[in-house]
Amino acid sequence: MDFVSPEVGAATHAFAAFEPSISDQNGAYLLQCRIADPYVDTVKPWATSPIEADKLWKLSEKLVGQEFKY
């Protein structure tokens, strides 16, 4: 497994938080400061599955002891 520097690793998070051109892509899987293409990039199935997203949401609620409406 190849690792990147902390700066490079944080760049995609900063991009997700502040890039206005992706505001209509809320929840998209990002890779290297862009929206990942599931046909080209290695996007894990749980990153695009609505079923897995729901399971993660429920687990998160259980772990924090709070229910969130969405």
C-alpha positions as CSV (number, residue, x, y, z in Angstrom):
1,M,0.0,0.0,0.0
2,D,1.4,3.4,-1.0
3,F,1.0,6.3,1.4
4,V,1.1,10.0,0.7
5,S,2.2,12.9,2.8
6,P,-0.2,14.4,5.4
7,E,-0.5,17.5,3.1
8,V,-1.5,15.5,0.1
9,G,-3.8,13.3,2.2
10,A,-5.6,16.4,3.6
11,A,-5.9,18.1,0.2
12,T,-9.0,16.1,-0.8
13,H,-10.7,16.9,2.5
14,A,-10.1,20.6,2.0
15,F,-11.3,20.3,-1.6
16,A,-14.5,18.6,-0.4
17,A,-15.1,21.3,2.2
18,F,-14.4,24.4,0.1
19,E,-14.8,23.7,-3.6
20,P,-18.0,25.4,-4.8
21,S,-18.2,23.5,-8.1
22,I,-19.0,20.2,-6.3
23,S,-21.7,21.5,-4.0
24,D,-24.4,19.6,-6.0
25,Q,-22.4,16.3,-5.5
26,N,-23.0,16.0,-1.8
27,G,-21.9,12.5,-0.7
28,A,-19.8,11.8,-3.7
29,Y,-16.7,9.7,-3.3
30,L,-13.6,11.9,-3.9
31,L,-10.2,10.8,-4.9
32,Q,-7.2,13.1,-5.4
33,C,-9.2,16.4,-5.3
34,R,-11.8,15.2,-7.8
35,I,-15.0,13.1,-7.9
36,A,-14.0,9.5,-8.4
37,D,-15.1,7.6,-11.5
38,P,-16.4,4.2,-10.3
39,Y,-15.6,2.7,-13.8
40,V,-12.0,3.9,-13.8
41,D,-10.9,4.4,-10.2
42,T,-10.9,1.8,-7.5
43,V,-14.0,2.7,-5.6
44,K,-15.0,0.1,-3.0
45,P,-18.6,-1.1,-3.2
46,W,-19.4,0.2,0.2
47,A,-18.5,3.7,-0.9
48,T,-21.3,3.8,-3.5
49,S,-24.0,1.5,-2.0
50,P,-27.1,3.0,-0.5
51,I,-27.6,-0.1,1.5
52,E,-24.2,0.1,3.1
53,A,-24.6,3.9,3.6
54,D,-27.8,3.2,5.6
55,K,-26.1,0.5,7.7
56,L,-23.3,2.9,8.5
57,W,-25.7,5.6,9.4
58,K,-27.6,3.3,11.8
59,L,-24.3,2.0,13.3
60,S,-23.1,5.6,13.8
61,E,-26.4,6.5,15.6
62,K,-26.0,3.5,17.9
63,L,-22.4,4.3,18.7
64,V,-23.1,7.9,19.6
65,G,-26.4,7.1,21.3
66,Q,-28.3,9.7,19.3
67,E,-30.8,9.5,16.4
68,F,-30.3,11.9,13.5
69,K,-33.0,12.6,10.9
70,Y,-32.1,12.9,7.3
